[in-house]
């Protein structure tokens, strides 16, 4: 069904931003049951009546998500670009729904961001995603002799 770049290694996040999601392929059978396949799935046969969903790679983020303007996160939730759960988990923004409108809880957001920032520490300059982190931890990232790890010692620069 698919043969695409970025099926394992997502786009990097920089200056505290998070890595983007990988390319993903799902096949839904006639009953609606989903089977998720890796992005590099060029030998999968799709049966008649099935539907294929392809989600392309997301770009990596720029800057500390906890520094993103609170009202912009609320706007993204209002537009359906970010879920309320992702606003809280990824951006540290606490929202309350009032009818069809999402409103920010400024005090709860400030407290949550302070707590999570303190627990996390200074974000890294680069986030190469979970696949790279696992490969690095498992000793599968190799560099030429004499080269050091370019990620070590670099931290995100706070954006004013």
Helices and strands as residue ranges (DSSP letters): E 2-3, E 13-14, E 24-28, E 34-37, E 40-41, E 51-55, G 65-67, H 70-78, H 84-91, E 95-98, E 101-104, H 106-120, E 126-127, H 129-137
